[in-house]
Amino acid sequence: MSLSSARRRRGAALAVVVGTLAVPLTGAPAGAVPPTVPAVLAAGSPSPTPTGPDVRAITPDVARQLDAAVQKVMREAKVPGVTVGLWTPDRGSYVGSFGVADKSDGRAMTPDLYMRIGSETKTFTVTALLQLVDQGKVGLDDPIGKYVDGVPNGDTITLRELAGMRSGLFNYSEDEGFFKALTSDPTRTFTPQQLLAYSFKHPVMFRPGEKFFYSNTNLILLGLVVEKETGQPLGHYIQRNILDPAGMTHTLFPAGAEFPAPHAQGYTNQTADGRIADTAGWNPSWGWAAGAMISRQDDLRVWARTVATGRFPDGSWMVSPATQRQRLITPPTPIPGVGYGLGIFDVQGWIGHNGSLPGYESLTVYLPSARATLVVLLNTDIDHGGQEPSTLFGEAVTRIVTPAHVFDLPAEPAAR
């Protein structure tokens, strides 16, 4: 899920972006019976050969249908450029790039461009936390107050509730003061403590565990836990313990506004005056552990399966099987067909996360029953009809290739 852009974040929160899950999913009541973990993921064994409606063979005719569907969404949502990749082990693959990476010079969108991935960062931060759980350095049911001082309800909110978006803490990126600070100088650097201050001046919204509410504040706190218990900057830990073992050489956690070349220019209307602005030079520090990372399509293809199965590409466990089983318990949310676990969602069987921050959106998901991977990257976060364009692309592609598992998130946020 993504956070939506700064202004949108103030009023709605799930859509799964970073900053964002942008369509706020509010709550599964405490004690709700969670759905079972997919057996293939729980066991860590290979999934069965896809059959029936789980995935269509990607024939030349299906590829043409996908081209048409992606371009239709582009026209209707006015997306400058998009790259879509869909891979299966035995039913074919599809990769298509359309439109422009930069409107100023007409440079084409291509699969090898670096892109900001927003809330997909959450999957890396929570993975780091779960590795510390496996090492016995932290416990999922520890209170956050054990690690970070000054957190409202810090003696009762657990790390598990933070990772599962059920803490009750206000989302700092919905604060008016934060929005003004960000839009007045998008190149400024925010510290984690400054971000938390925007949240903590608001009262807690509900008792811990009572319901689901997507909040970037949760991930800032978990990032601080990782740093405290490892003695390393969060980005350094993620690089050495997640990205390097996964072979993800084109993914990084930036220290500031750096953005490797080649990258796409981003376009947003999340500005002080609502006008469209270029965002490649904006500083993503305001997203930090919730949304600052950068990646490319080839790496996200690797990450989709890695995070969904808990195994690195060489077959070794990224987190233990027992911890991965806990991660993939995705209690229901008020949105039909959507559950959210420990830094990961399940939308109609697709496991993963989306991301959005000013100028960029992404979607990286894995369908265990078909062993299918879907990655979508685009250079705008401007909504179309109240819906995030990354969701529109995901829905268009899966409606054709996996009609029994259509990736759909409603345009309207659930009532809190």
RAPETA-V329061 format. One line per field, one symbol per residue. ss: DSSP state (H for helix, E for strand, C for the rest). burial: b if it has 24 or more other ideal C-beta (glycine too) atoms within 12 Angstrom, else e. Layout:
# RAPETA-V329061
ss=???
burial=???
This chain:
# RAPETA-V329061
ss=CECCCHHHHHHCCEEEECCEEECCCCCCCCCCCCCCCCHHHHHCCCCCCCCHHHCCCCCHHHHHHHHHHHHHHHHHHCCCEEEEEEECCCCCEEEEEEEEEECCCCEECCCCCEEECHHHHHHHHHHHHHHHHHCCCCCCCCEHHHCCCCCCCCCCCEHHHHHCCCCCCCCHHHCHHHHHHHHHCCCCCCCHHHHHHHHHCCCCCCCCCCCCCCCHHHHHHHHHHHHHHHCCCHHHHHHHHHHHHHCCCCCECCCCCCCCCCECCCEECCCCCCCCEECCCCCHHHCHHHHCCEECHHHHHHHHHHHHHCECCCCCECCCHHHHHHHCCCEECCCCCEEECCCCEEECCEEEEEEEECCEEEEEEEECCCCEEEEEEECECCCECCECHHHHHHHHHHHHHCCCCCCCCCCCCCCC
burial=bbbbbbbbbbbbbbbbbbbbbbbbbbbbeeeeebeebbebbbebeebeebeeebbbebeeebbebbbebbbebbeebebbbbbbbbbbeebebbbbbbbbbbbeeeeebbbbbbbbbbbbbbbbbbbbbbbbbbeeebebebbbeebbeebbbbebbbbbbbbbbbbbbbbbbbbeebbebbbeebeeebebeebbebbbeeebbbebbbbbbbbbbbbbbbbbbbbbbbeeebbebbbebbbebbebebbbbbeebebeeebbbbbbbbbeeeeebbbbebbbbbbbbbbbbbbbbbbbbbbbbbbbbbbbeeeeebbeeebbbbbbbbbbbbbebbbbbbbbbbbbbbbbbbbbbbbbbbbbbbbbbbbbbbbbbbbbbbbbeebbbbbbbbbbbbbbbbeebbbbbbeebbeb
